[in-house]
């Protein structure tokens, strides 16, 4: 913080401080500003300091110190207002500074900080002298600490020397004792060496016998382990083959049962639907009733005309879904990008699935919606709606291939309807026995 603002020649405002404020003086200046800050109204504060008006003094000093120091340096009116509050709080120190004779017993940092705020004549010298005094005090304090540290190190060195002498004497005594003990051990060692030689001879004899027995046992163990591994391998192969056979039988039986049961349900529902469609009378026909004749009031076949439906008529989808055990497979993104491509993918999915749920509830048909999983960066957290099966293709598998797999999984004879505009998908499912329907037809039916 360097003061550069000039003023009138009659006071100290024209003086310029040619160096930064010492840290100690700067802290005292910020404290003076913080104390006077709370005595000013909001309108008397500079604009950049008004946000700190409600801060507590300690919090204001911590968070607004730099801002208050900058405002004091650049805003003369703000400095004068702080100076007035300081005169009211410290009249004796303020009067002594303005008279040019600061109290000799006052702290130089307090004197310098007050002079920086009040700007009496010669305030630059007071601030400079406070900085030099603070440096001298720091140097003296560092010198005192160095002398104290030196005395402490000397005492520790002398103590270490005493400990070293005592440790040396102890080690010397231990060395003499160890020397005597070593000589005794040498004598015992020579006696033990002769015993060791005799023991080694006996040990070599026993070791030879042990090695021979170990070799024989190792050979027998290796043969047993080889036989055990062979038997375990054969047992594992047999268990794996048995489990594979059981799994194949179980899975084949389960899939075939499911396909036969589904085909049987389809045939039964088709028969019941045919009975309802033809409205056959009860089985109580008499021979006379089979004679070809015209009954009164009976319409001839020419009076009944069947209405043909266009491929783009949504009613054709209702007729297909009314078939027994009908299964509707929907190419999800193909339908949504045909009907509402401007929406995000997540909202496209939610809108289509909600409409398909309503269609499933109305028709009672089985509905499966297939989405391409290649466009997903992460698994989709989605609760499938009631009556709709939602499937995403695995990595490396397109939605088109998944649709063809679903069609191939159905038993021959079951009505399967595939909603997709993709010509390749439509041709593929048609060859597999399914009925393709354009996405636009499904969208018309859903709307």
C-alpha positions as CSV (number, residue, x, y, z in Angstrom):
1,X,0.0,0.0,0.0
2,X,1.8,3.1,-1.3
3,X,0.3,6.6,-0.8
4,X,0.4,8.7,-3.9
5,X,-2.4,11.3,-3.3
6,X,-1.4,14.9,-3.0
7,X,-3.0,17.7,-1.0
8,X,-2.5,21.2,0.2
9,X,0.9,22.4,1.2
10,X,-0.2,23.3,4.7
11,X,-0.5,19.8,6.1
12,X,1.0,16.3,5.5
13,X,-1.3,15.3,2.7
14,X,1.2,16.5,0.1
15,X,3.8,14.2,1.5
16,X,4.4,10.9,-0.4
17,X,5.4,7.5,1.0
18,X,8.0,6.1,-1.4
19,X,7.8,2.5,-0.1
20,X,5.2,0.0,0.9
21,X,3.8,0.2,4.5
22,X,5.6,-2.2,6.9
23,X,3.4,-5.2,7.7
24,X,3.0,-4.3,11.3
25,X,1.9,-0.7,10.4
26,X,-0.5,-2.0,7.7
27,X,-2.2,-4.4,10.2
28,X,-2.7,-1.5,12.7
29,X,-4.1,0.7,9.9
30,X,-6.6,-2.0,8.9
31,X,-7.6,-2.3,12.5
32,X,-8.2,1.5,12.8
33,X,-10.3,1.4,9.7
34,X,-12.3,-1.6,10.9
35,X,-13.0,0.2,14.3
36,X,-14.1,3.4,12.6
37,X,-16.0,1.4,9.9
38,X,-18.8,0.5,12.3
39,X,-19.3,4.1,13.4
40,X,-20.1,5.3,9.8
41,X,-23.4,5.1,8.1
42,X,-23.9,3.2,4.9
43,X,-24.1,6.4,2.8
44,X,-20.7,7.6,4.3
45,X,-19.0,4.4,3.2
46,X,-17.4,4.0,-0.3
47,X,-19.5,1.9,-2.7
48,X,-17.1,-1.0,-2.7
49,X,-17.2,-1.3,1.1
50,X,-21.0,-1.1,1.7
51,X,-21.4,-4.9,1.3
52,X,-19.3,-5.3,4.5
53,X,-21.4,-2.9,6.6
54,X,-23.2,-5.6,8.5
55,X,-20.0,-7.7,9.2
56,X,-18.7,-8.1,12.7
57,X,-15.4,-6.3,13.4
58,X,-13.3,-9.5,13.4
59,X,-15.0,-10.9,10.3
60,X,-14.7,-7.5,8.6
61,X,-11.0,-7.3,9.3
62,X,-10.5,-10.9,7.9
63,X,-12.5,-10.6,4.7
64,X,-12.5,-6.9,3.9
65,X,-8.9,-5.9,5.0
66,X,-7.5,-5.4,1.5
67,X,-10.6,-3.6,0.3
68,X,-10.5,-1.2,3.3
69,X,-6.8,-0.5,2.9
70,X,-7.3,0.2,-0.8
71,X,-10.3,2.6,-0.1
72,X,-8.3,4.4,2.6
73,X,-5.4,4.9,0.1
74,X,-7.5,6.2,-2.8
75,X,-10.5,7.9,-1.1
76,X,-9.5,11.0,0.7
77,X,-13.0,11.7,2.1
78,X,-13.2,8.2,3.5
79,X,-9.8,8.6,5.1
80,X,-10.8,11.9,6.7
81,X,-14.0,10.3,8.1
82,X,-11.9,7.5,9.6
83,X,-9.5,10.1,10.9
84,X,-12.4,11.9,12.7
85,X,-13.6,8.7,14.3
86,X,-10.0,8.0,15.4
87,X,-9.6,11.5,17.0
88,X,-12.8,10.8,18.9
89,X,-11.5,7.4,20.1
90,X,-7.8,8.4,20.7
91,X,-7.8,12.2,21.4
92,X,-4.5,12.2,23.3
93,X,-2.5,10.3,20.6
94,X,-4.2,12.3,17.8
95,X,-3.4,15.7,19.5
96,X,0.2,14.7,20.1
97,X,0.7,13.8,16.5
98,X,-0.9,17.0,15.2
99,X,1.2,19.0,17.5
100,X,4.3,17.3,16.1
101,X,5.4,15.6,19.4
102,X,4.2,11.9,19.5
103,X,4.3,10.4,23.0
104,X,7.7,8.8,23.6
105,X,6.2,5.8,25.4
106,X,3.7,4.9,22.7
107,X,4.2,1.9,20.4
108,X,6.0,3.0,17.2
109,X,3.6,0.9,15.1
110,X,0.5,2.6,16.7
111,X,2.1,6.0,16.1
112,X,2.9,5.2,12.5
113,X,-0.6,3.8,11.8
114,X,-2.3,6.8,13.4
115,X,0.0,9.2,11.4
116,X,-0.8,7.3,8.2
117,X,-4.5,7.9,8.8
118,X,-4.4,11.5,10.2
119,X,-1.7,12.7,7.8
120,X,-0.1,15.4,10.1
121,X,3.0,17.1,8.9
122,X,6.0,14.7,8.8
123,X,3.8,11.6,8.8
124,X,6.0,9.9,6.2
125,X,9.0,10.1,8.6
126,X,7.0,8.5,11.4
127,X,5.9,5.7,9.1
128,X,9.4,5.2,7.9
129,X,10.8,5.3,11.4
130,X,8.2,2.7,12.6
131,X,9.2,0.4,9.7
132,X,12.9,0.7,10.7
133,X,12.1,0.3,14.4
134,X,10.1,-2.9,13.5
135,X,13.0,-4.2,11.5
136,X,15.4,-3.5,14.4
137,X,13.0,-5.2,16.8
138,X,12.7,-8.2,14.5
139,X,16.5,-8.4,14.2
140,X,17.0,-8.1,18.0
141,X,14.3,-10.8,18.6
142,X,16.0,-13.1,16.0
143,X,19.4,-12.4,17.6
144,X,18.0,-13.3,21.1
145,X,16.4,-16.4,19.7
146,X,19.7,-17.4,18.0
147,X,21.7,-16.9,21.3
148,X,19.1,-18.9,23.2
149,X,19.2,-21.7,20.6
150,X,23.0,-21.6,20.7
151,X,23.0,-22.0,24.5
152,X,20.5,-24.9,24.3
153,X,22.7,-26.6,21.6
154,X,25.8,-26.2,23.8
155,X,24.0,-27.7,26.8
156,X,22.8,-30.6,24.6
157,X,26.3,-31.1,23.3
158,X,27.8,-31.3,26.8
159,X,25.2,-33.7,27.9
160,X,25.8,-35.8,24.8
161,X,29.5,-35.9,25.6
162,X,28.9,-37.0,29.1
163,X,26.6,-39.8,27.9
164,X,29.3,-40.8,25.3
165,X,32.0,-41.1,28.0
166,X,29.7,-43.2,30.2
167,X,28.6,-45.4,27.3
168,X,32.3,-45.8,26.3
169,X,33.2,-47.1,29.8
170,X,30.3,-49.4,29.8
171,X,31.2,-50.8,26.4
172,X,34.8,-51.3,27.4
173,X,33.8,-53.3,30.4
174,X,31.4,-55.4,28.3
175,X,34.2,-56.0,25.8
176,X,36.5,-57.3,28.5
177,X,33.8,-59.6,29.7
178,X,33.0,-60.7,26.2
179,X,36.7,-61.5,25.6
180,X,36.9,-63.8,28.6
181,X,33.6,-65.4,27.6
182,X,35.0,-65.9,24.1
183,X,38.0,-67.7,25.3
184,X,35.9,-70.0,27.3
185,X,33.7,-70.7,24.3
186,X,36.7,-71.4,22.1
187,X,37.7,-74.2,24.5
188,X,34.2,-75.6,24.5
189,X,34.1,-75.3,20.8
190,X,37.2,-77.4,20.2
191,X,35.7,-80.1,22.4
192,X,32.4,-79.9,20.6
193,X,34.1,-80.1,17.2
194,X,35.5,-83.5,17.9
195,X,32.0,-84.6,18.9
196,X,30.6,-83.0,15.8
197,X,32.9,-85.0,13.5
198,X,31.8,-88.2,15.1
199,X,28.2,-87.2,14.8
200,X,28.6,-86.2,11.1
201,X,29.9,-89.6,10.2
202,X,26.9,-91.2,11.9
203,X,24.6,-88.6,10.2
204,X,26.0,-89.4,6.8
205,X,25.2,-93.0,7.3
206,X,21.6,-92.2,8.5
207,X,21.1,-89.6,5.7
208,X,22.0,-92.2,3.1
209,X,19.4,-94.6,4.5
210,X,16.8,-91.7,4.7
211,X,17.5,-90.7,1.1
212,X,16.9,-94.2,-0.1
213,X,13.7,-94.5,1.8
214,X,12.6,-91.0,0.6
215,X,13.3,-91.8,-3.1
216,X,11.2,-95.0,-2.8
217,X,8.3,-93.2,-1.1
218,X,8.5,-90.3,-3.6
219,X,8.2,-92.7,-6.5
220,X,5.2,-94.4,-4.9
221,X,3.6,-91.0,-4.1
222,X,4.1,-89.8,-7.7
223,X,2.5,-92.9,-9.0
224,X,-0.5,-92.4,-6.6
225,X,-0.8,-88.7,-7.5
226,X,-0.8,-89.5,-11.2
227,X,-3.5,-92.1,-10.8
228,X,-5.5,-89.7,-8.6
229,X,-5.3,-86.9,-11.2
230,X,-6.3,-89.2,-14.0
231,X,-9.3,-90.4,-12.0
232,X,-10.3,-86.9,-11.0
233,X,-10.0,-85.7,-14.6
234,X,-12.2,-88.6,-15.8
235,X,-14.7,-87.8,-12.9
236,X,-14.8,-84.1,-13.9
237,X,-15.4,-84.9,-17.5
238,X,-18.2,-87.3,-16.6
239,X,-19.8,-84.7,-14.3
240,X,-19.5,-82.0,-16.9
241,X,-21.0,-84.2,-19.6
242,X,-23.8,-85.2,-17.2
243,X,-24.5,-81.6,-16.3
244,X,-24.4,-80.5,-19.9
245,X,-26.8,-83.3,-20.8
246,X,-29.1,-82.3,-18.0
247,X,-29.0,-78.6,-19.0
248,X,-29.6,-79.4,-22.7
249,X,-32.5,-81.7,-21.8
250,X,-33.9,-79.1,-19.4
251,X,-33.5,-76.1,-21.7
252,X,-34.7,-78.0,-24.8
253,X,-37.7,-79.3,-22.9
254,X,-38.5,-75.9,-21.5
255,X,-38.2,-74.1,-24.9
256,X,-40.1,-76.8,-26.8
257,X,-42.8,-76.9,-24.1
258,X,-43.2,-73.2,-24.3
259,X,-43.4,-73.2,-28.1
260,X,-45.9,-76.1,-28.2
261,X,-48.0,-74.5,-25.4
262,X,-48.0,-71.1,-27.1
263,X,-48.9,-72.7,-30.5
264,X,-51.7,-74.7,-28.8
265,X,-53.0,-71.5,-27.2
266,X,-52.9,-69.8,-30.6
267,X,-54.8,-72.6,-32.2
268,X,-57.4,-72.7,-29.4
269,X,-57.9,-68.9,-29.5
270,X,-58.1,-69.1,-33.3
271,X,-60.8,-71.8,-33.1
272,X,-62.7,-69.8,-30.5
273,X,-62.3,-66.6,-32.6
274,X,-63.5,-68.5,-35.7
275,X,-66.5,-69.8,-33.8
276,X,-67.4,-66.3,-32.7
277,X,-66.7,-64.9,-36.2
278,X,-68.8,-67.5,-38.0
279,X,-71.5,-67.6,-35.4
280,X,-72.1,-71.3,-36.0
281,X,-75.4,-72.6,-34.6
282,X,-75.5,-75.4,-32.0
283,X,-74.6,-78.9,-33.2
284,X,-78.3,-80.0,-33.6
285,X,-78.5,-80.0,-37.4
286,X,-81.1,-82.3,-39.0
287,X,-80.8,-83.9,-42.5
288,X,-83.7,-81.8,-43.8
289,X,-81.8,-78.6,-42.9
290,X,-79.0,-79.4,-45.3
291,X,-81.2,-79.1,-48.3
292,X,-80.3,-76.1,-50.5
293,X,-83.2,-73.7,-50.3
294,X,-84.1,-70.1,-49.8
295,X,-85.6,-69.2,-46.5
296,X,-88.0,-66.3,-46.2
297,X,-86.2,-63.1,-45.2
298,X,-82.8,-64.6,-45.8
299,X,-80.1,-62.5,-47.5
300,X,-78.2,-64.0,-50.4
301,X,-74.3,-63.8,-50.5
302,X,-74.5,-61.1,-53.2
303,X,-76.1,-58.8,-50.6
304,X,-73.1,-59.0,-48.4
305,X,-70.0,-57.0,-49.6
306,X,-66.7,-57.3,-47.8
307,X,-65.0,-53.9,-47.3
308,X,-61.3,-54.0,-48.4
309,X,-59.0,-51.9,-46.2
310,X,-56.0,-49.9,-47.5
311,X,-52.5,-50.6,-46.3
312,X,-52.4,-47.1,-44.8
313,X,-55.7,-47.5,-42.9
314,X,-55.1,-47.8,-39.1
315,X,-58.1,-50.1,-39.0
316,X,-56.0,-52.8,-40.6
317,X,-53.8,-52.8,-37.5
318,X,-56.9,-53.3,-35.3
319,X,-57.9,-56.3,-37.4
320,X,-54.4,-57.8,-37.1
321,X,-54.3,-57.2,-33.3
322,X,-57.7,-58.8,-32.9
323,X,-56.3,-62.1,-34.1
324,X,-55.9,-64.8,-31.4
325,X,-52.5,-64.6,-29.5
326,X,-51.4,-61.7,-31.7
327,X,-47.9,-60.3,-30.9
328,X,-47.0,-56.7,-31.9
329,X,-43.2,-56.0,-32.3
330,X,-42.3,-52.3,-32.6
331,X,-39.0,-50.9,-34.0
332,X,-38.9,-48.2,-31.3
333,X,-36.5,-45.5,-32.7
334,X,-37.8,-46.0,-36.3
335,X,-41.4,-45.2,-35.1
336,X,-40.3,-42.2,-32.8
337,X,-38.0,-40.6,-35.4
338,X,-40.8,-40.9,-38.0
339,X,-43.4,-39.3,-35.7
340,X,-41.6,-36.8,-33.4
341,X,-37.8,-36.7,-34.3
342,X,-37.3,-33.2,-32.7
343,X,-37.7,-34.6,-29.2
344,X,-34.8,-36.0,-27.1
345,X,-34.4,-39.8,-27.2
346,X,-35.5,-40.2,-23.6
347,X,-38.7,-38.3,-24.2
348,X,-39.3,-40.2,-27.4
349,X,-39.1,-43.5,-25.5
350,X,-41.4,-42.3,-22.7
351,X,-44.0,-41.0,-25.2
352,X,-44.0,-44.1,-27.4
353,X,-44.1,-46.6,-24.4
354,X,-47.0,-44.7,-22.8
355,X,-49.1,-44.9,-26.1
356,X,-48.2,-48.6,-26.5
357,X,-49.3,-49.4,-23.0
358,X,-52.7,-47.9,-23.8
359,X,-52.9,-49.9,-27.0
360,X,-52.0,-53.1,-25.2
361,X,-54.8,-52.5,-22.6
362,X,-57.3,-51.8,-25.4
363,X,-56.5,-54.9,-27.6
364,X,-55.1,-57.4,-25.1
365,X,-52.3,-58.2,-27.6
366,X,-48.7,-59.0,-26.5
367,X,-46.6,-55.9,-27.2
368,X,-42.7,-55.8,-27.4
369,X,-40.8,-52.5,-28.1
370,X,-37.2,-52.8,-29.3
371,X,-34.6,-50.0,-29.1
372,X,-31.1,-49.9,-30.4
373,X,-28.7,-50.1,-27.5
374,X,-25.7,-48.9,-29.6
375,X,-26.7,-45.2,-29.0
376,X,-26.7,-45.6,-25.2
377,X,-23.7,-44.2,-23.2
378,X,-24.9,-46.0,-20.0
379,X,-27.7,-48.4,-19.0
380,X,-31.2,-46.9,-19.1
381,X,-33.0,-46.7,-15.8
382,X,-36.6,-47.3,-17.1
383,X,-39.6,-48.9,-15.6
384,X,-41.4,-50.8,-18.4
385,X,-45.1,-49.7,-18.6
386,X,-47.9,-52.2,-17.9
387,X,-48.4,-54.6,-20.8
388,X,-45.3,-53.6,-22.8
389,X,-42.0,-55.6,-22.9
390,X,-39.1,-53.2,-23.4
391,X,-35.8,-54.6,-24.9
392,X,-32.5,-52.9,-25.8
393,X,-30.1,-54.6,-28.2
394,X,-26.7,-55.8,-26.8
395,X,-23.4,-54.2,-27.9
396,X,-22.6,-55.4,-31.4
397,X,-26.2,-56.3,-32.1
398,X,-28.6,-53.9,-34.0
399,X,-32.2,-53.5,-33.2
400,X,-33.1,-54.9,-36.6
401,X,-31.3,-58.1,-35.9
402,X,-33.0,-58.3,-32.4
403,X,-36.4,-57.9,-34.1
404,X,-35.6,-60.8,-36.6
405,X,-34.5,-63.0,-33.6
406,X,-37.9,-62.3,-31.9
407,X,-39.8,-63.2,-35.1
408,X,-37.8,-66.4,-35.5
409,X,-38.4,-67.4,-31.9
410,X,-42.2,-67.5,-32.4
411,X,-43.8,-70.8,-33.4
412,X,-45.1,-71.1,-37.0
413,X,-48.8,-70.1,-37.2
414,X,-48.8,-67.4,-34.5
415,X,-49.8,-64.0,-35.9
416,X,-46.8,-61.6,-35.4
417,X,-47.0,-58.0,-36.6
418,X,-43.8,-55.9,-36.9
419,X,-44.2,-52.0,-37.0
420,X,-41.2,-50.5,-38.9
421,X,-40.6,-48.4,-42.0
422,X,-37.2,-50.0,-42.6
423,X,-37.6,-52.0,-45.8
424,X,-34.8,-54.4,-44.9
425,X,-36.6,-55.2,-41.6
426,X,-40.0,-55.5,-43.3
427,X,-38.6,-57.9,-46.0
428,X,-36.8,-60.0,-43.4
429,X,-39.7,-60.5,-41.1
430,X,-42.1,-61.1,-44.0
431,X,-39.8,-64.0,-45.1
432,X,-39.9,-65.3,-41.5
433,X,-43.7,-65.4,-41.6
434,X,-44.5,-62.1,-39.8
435,X,-46.8,-59.3,-41.0
436,X,-44.9,-55.9,-41.6
437,X,-46.8,-52.7,-40.9
438,X,-45.5,-49.2,-41.7
439,X,-44.6,-46.9,-38.7
440,X,-47.0,-44.2,-40.0
441,X,-49.9,-46.7,-39.7
442,X,-49.0,-47.4,-36.0
443,X,-48.6,-43.6,-35.3
444,X,-52.1,-42.9,-36.8
445,X,-53.6,-45.7,-34.6
446,X,-51.8,-44.4,-31.5
447,X,-53.0,-40.8,-32.2
